[in-house]
């Protein structure tokens, strides 16, 4: 699977984590605005960022049954600006869950749509994927719009599904078949 990485788009490089990504990774993981609608702890300690980057840097890409994080690097600046998690730990074979985050400065530029449009189709054949799933905090409609551009369909709102950072959060599940994704990104 390492042969598909890195993946380059017009403005981005989707690649494996490196140990030296820790400072940038910590930057958005420890940003209150970014962390607000996520499952990770806030504040996010630098030691956790260093340990996570070290672990991802030595992990073989896309281990079966586990999550694997990819780094999004902005070509123009060479800076890491976000990450994408790919998880094959779902009970259904041929399906994976995705999650993602972007630094505040990288939001609103279409970066996540661009990254996912390049990455997800590249995973279909090598991982034998039939569908992709994601879930978002209902208070994050921008994330839902990213998924919808890629052909994902929203399911019902699950009220008070997850208790995060001292409050119950409503979540929306999204899903797209591999064929639906390919049709959406080829438009």
C-alpha positions in Angstrom: 0.0 0.0 0.0 2.9 2.4 0.4 3.2 2.6 -3.4 0.1 4.9 -3.6 1.7 7.5 -1.3 2.4 10.3 -1.7 -0.6 11.5 -3.6 -0.3 14.9 -5.2 -3.0 17.3 -6.2 -2.8 20.8 -7.7 -2.2 22.4 -4.3 -1.6 19.5 -1.8 0.5 16.4 -1.0 -1.2 13.6 0.9 1.5 11.6 2.6 2.6 9.5 5.5 3.3 11.3 8.8 6.8 12.2 9.7 8.2 12.7 13.2 8.9 16.4 12.4 5.1 17.0 11.8 4.5 17.1 15.6 4.6 20.9 16.0 2.2 21.5 13.1 -0.1 18.6 14.1 -0.1 19.9 17.7 -1.0 23.4 16.3 -4.5 22.3 15.1 -5.1 19.6 17.6 -4.5 22.1 20.4 -6.6 24.9 18.7 -9.8 25.4 20.6 -11.8 26.2 17.5 -10.6 23.1 15.6 -10.9 20.8 18.7 -14.4 22.0 19.6 -16.2 19.6 17.3 -13.9 16.6 17.5 -13.4 13.6 19.8 -9.8 14.3 20.8 -9.0 15.9 24.2 -8.5 19.6 24.5 -6.1 20.9 25.5 -4.0 18.5 23.5 -0.6 18.0 25.0 2.5 18.4 22.9 3.8 15.0 24.2 0.7 13.3 22.7 1.4 15.0 19.3 5.0 13.8 19.4 4.1 10.3 20.4 1.3 10.1 17.7 3.6 11.4 14.9 6.3 8.9 15.9 3.8 6.0 15.9 2.3 7.0 12.5 5.7 7.5 11.0 6.7 3.9 11.6 3.3 2.3 10.9 2.8 0.5 7.7 0.1 2.3 5.8 -3.5 1.1 6.1 -3.2 -1.7 8.7 -6.2 -3.9 8.6 -8.7 -3.3 11.4 -7.0 -0.1 12.6 -7.0 3.6 11.9 -4.2 5.1 9.9 -3.6 8.9 9.7 -2.3 10.7 6.6 -0.8 14.2 6.6 -2.0 16.9 4.2 0.8 19.2 3.2 0.3 22.5 1.3 2.6 22.4 -1.7 3.2 26.2 -1.9 4.4 26.5 1.7 5.6 23.0 2.5 3.6 23.2 5.7 1.5 20.4 7.2 -2.1 21.8 7.3 -4.4 18.9 8.2 -4.8 15.1 8.5 -7.1 12.4 7.3 -7.9 9.2 9.3 -8.7 6.0 7.4 -10.2 3.2 9.5 -11.0 -0.3 8.4 -12.3 -1.4 11.8 -15.9 -1.5 10.8 -17.8 -4.8 11.1 -18.6 -4.8 7.4 -15.8 -6.0 5.1 -15.1 -3.7 2.2 -16.1 -0.5 4.2 -13.9 2.1 5.9 -14.7 5.1 8.0 -13.0 8.4 7.4 -12.3 11.4 9.6 -10.4 14.6 9.0 -9.3 17.9 10.4 -7.7 21.1 9.1 -5.8 23.9 10.7 -7.8 27.1 11.1 -5.7 28.8 8.4 -6.3 26.0 5.9 -10.1 26.0 6.3 -12.4 27.5 3.7 -10.0 26.9 0.8 -11.4 23.7 -0.5 -8.4 21.7 0.7 -10.3 18.9 2.3 -12.5 18.3 -0.7 -9.3 18.3 -2.9 -7.5 15.9 -0.7 -10.4 13.5 -0.3 -11.1 13.6 -4.1 -7.6 12.4 -4.7 -7.2 9.9 -1.8 -10.4 8.0 -1.6 -10.6 6.8 -5.2 -7.0 5.6 -4.9 -7.9 3.4 -2.0 -10.8 1.5 -3.6 -8.9 -1.1 -5.5 -6.0 -1.9 -3.2 -8.3 -2.0 -0.1 -11.1 -3.7 -2.0 -13.6 -1.1 -0.8 -17.3 -1.1 -1.5 -18.3 1.9 0.6 -17.0 4.8 2.7 -18.7 6.1 5.9 -18.1 9.2 8.1 -19.9 10.8 11.0 -19.8 14.5 11.8 -20.9 16.7 14.7 -24.2 18.2 13.5 -22.9 21.7 14.5 -20.3 21.4 11.7 -22.3 21.8 8.4 -19.1 22.7 6.5 -17.8 19.2 7.1 -21.1 17.8 5.8 -20.8 19.9 2.6 -17.3 18.4 2.0 -18.8 14.9 2.2 -21.8 15.8 0.0 -19.5 17.1 -2.8 -18.0 13.6 -2.8 -21.3 11.9 -3.2 -21.9 11.0 0.4 -25.5 11.0 1.6 -26.5 12.1 5.0 -28.4 9.8 7.3 -30.6 10.8 10.2 -29.5 13.1 13.0 -28.6 11.0 16.1 -29.5 13.3 19.0 -27.2 13.3 22.0 -25.2 10.4 20.6 -21.8 11.2 22.0 -20.7 12.9 25.2 -17.6 15.0 24.3 -15.9 17.8 26.3 -18.7 18.0 28.9 -21.7 18.1 26.5 -23.9 15.7 24.5 -23.4 16.1 20.8 -25.8 15.3 17.9 -24.1 13.4 15.1 -25.0 12.7 11.5 -23.8 9.6 9.7 -22.7 9.8 6.0 -22.2 7.0 3.5 -21.3 6.6 -0.1 -20.7 3.5 -2.2 -17.4 3.2 -4.1 -19.3 3.6 -7.4 -21.1 6.7 -6.0 -17.8 8.3 -5.0 -16.2 7.6 -8.4 -19.2 9.1 -10.1 -19.1 12.3 -7.9 -15.4 12.9 -8.3 -15.5 12.4 -12.1 -17.9 15.2 -12.7 
